[in-house]
Amino acid sequence: MNFNIEVRLQPAQHFISRCCYVTVADLLPCIEATLAEMHTALALEGLVAAGAPWGIYRGDISESADGPIEICLPFVGKAAECVGFDVKFQPAVQGAVIAVSGDAAAYPQVIEAYQQGKRWLDEQGRMIIDDAREVWLSDDVQVLEIIWPFE
């Protein structure tokens, strides 16, 4: 399958995150539970989520490999801490973006989109500066964007 790749500036944003070690069988329940905890933690700090959550696969996740995945949720405002989560800041950065939906967004088919994006960046001579982000655009997690930050 061929995916369209768009270059887009990713805005600077504050976010909270947590790394979770899970296999693919437990991935979706982990994402859902962690995001629910994140919304609660932000509310306790008087903050509100601002934008779509994302995950960064910091290691392989499969039937036998447990990652981890870093689950992230942007928010409006400033917080020095948010109990149970790391508070981080992402500066604005260029990103190569692939939109993926339906069956193509499911594991293991989604791996093809990751591979195509990395190939495109290599062919363009771009330097990837962090692991790709999988931005979940709906509660379904079957509509997503994969974004590679690059220079």
C-alpha positions in Angstrom: 0.0 0.0 0.0 1.3 3.5 -0.8 0.7 6.2 1.7 0.8 10.0 1.1 3.5 11.8 3.0 3.0 15.4 4.0 5.6 17.7 5.7 4.0 19.7 8.5 5.3 21.9 11.3 4.4 20.3 14.6 3.6 23.0 17.2 5.4 23.4 20.5 3.4 22.0 23.4 3.5 20.9 27.0 2.5 17.3 27.6 2.4 14.6 30.3 3.7 11.1 29.6 4.2 7.6 31.0 6.2 4.7 29.7 4.4 1.4 29.8 5.8 -2.1 29.1 3.1 -4.2 27.4 2.8 -6.8 24.7 0.5 -6.2 21.7 -2.3 -8.2 23.4 -2.5 -5.6 26.2 -1.6 -2.5 24.2 -5.0 -1.1 23.6 -6.3 -1.6 27.1 -3.1 0.0 28.5 -3.5 3.0 26.2 -7.2 3.5 27.1 -6.5 3.1 30.9 -3.5 5.4 30.8 -5.3 8.1 28.9 -8.2 8.0 31.4 -5.7 8.4 34.3 -4.0 11.3 32.4 -7.3 13.2 32.0 -8.0 12.7 35.7 -4.5 13.8 36.8 -4.7 17.0 34.6 -8.1 17.8 36.1 -6.7 17.5 39.6 -4.0 20.0 38.6 -6.7 22.4 37.2 -5.4 21.7 33.6 -7.2 20.5 30.5 -6.0 18.3 27.6 -5.3 20.2 24.4 -5.2 18.1 21.3 -4.9 14.4 20.3 -2.9 12.0 22.4 0.0 10.1 20.9 2.3 7.2 21.6 6.0 6.8 20.9 7.2 3.2 20.6 10.6 3.3 22.4 11.0 -0.4 21.7 9.4 -3.2 19.7 5.9 -4.3 20.8 4.7 -7.6 19.6 3.3 -10.9 20.9 6.6 -11.5 22.8 8.2 -8.0 23.0 7.0 -5.4 25.5 8.3 -2.1 24.2 7.9 0.2 26.0 5.4 2.7 24.6 5.5 6.2 25.9 1.9 7.5 26.1 1.6 11.3 25.8 -1.2 13.8 26.3 -0.8 17.5 25.5 -2.3 20.1 27.8 -2.9 23.9 28.1 -1.1 25.8 30.8 2.0 25.0 32.8 2.6 22.4 35.5 5.7 21.7 37.4 4.4 18.2 38.2 1.5 16.0 37.6 1.3 13.1 40.0 2.1 9.7 38.4 3.3 11.3 35.1 6.4 13.0 33.6 5.8 16.6 32.6 7.6 17.5 29.3 7.8 20.2 26.7 8.1 19.5 23.0 9.6 22.4 20.9 8.1 23.1 17.5 9.6 20.7 14.9 9.1 19.7 11.3 7.4 16.3 10.9 6.8 13.9 8.0 3.2 12.8 8.4 1.4 9.8 7.1 -2.4 9.4 7.7 -3.5 5.8 8.3 -7.0 4.5 8.9 -9.1 1.3 8.9 -7.3 -2.0 8.5 -4.0 -0.3 7.6 -4.0 1.2 11.1 -4.2 -2.2 12.8 -1.2 -4.3 13.9 0.7 -5.7 12.0 -0.4 -3.9 8.9 0.5 -0.5 10.4 4.2 -1.5 10.3 4.1 -0.9 6.5 3.3 2.8 7.1 6.2 3.1 9.5 8.6 1.5 7.1 7.4 3.7 4.2 7.8 6.9 6.2 11.3 6.0 7.3 12.3 5.1 3.7 11.0 8.4 2.4 13.0 10.3 5.0 16.1 8.4 4.1 15.6 9.0 0.4 15.1 12.8 1.1 18.4 12.9 3.1 16.5 14.0 6.2 17.8 13.3 9.7 15.2 11.7 12.0 15.6 13.4 15.4 13.3 11.2 17.6 11.2 8.1 17.3 8.0 8.3 15.3 4.8 9.5 17.1 1.6 7.6 16.5 -1.1 10.3 17.0 -4.6 8.9 17.8 -7.2 11.1 16.1 -10.2 9.2 17.4 -11.2 7.1 20.3 -11.2 4.2 17.9 -7.4 4.3 17.5 -8.1 3.1 13.9 -7.7 6.7 12.6 -4.2 7.9 13.2 -1.2 9.8 11.9 2.4 8.6 12.1 4.8 11.6 12.5 8.6 11.5 12.2 10.3 14.5 13.6 13.2 15.5 11.4 15.8 18.2 10.5 
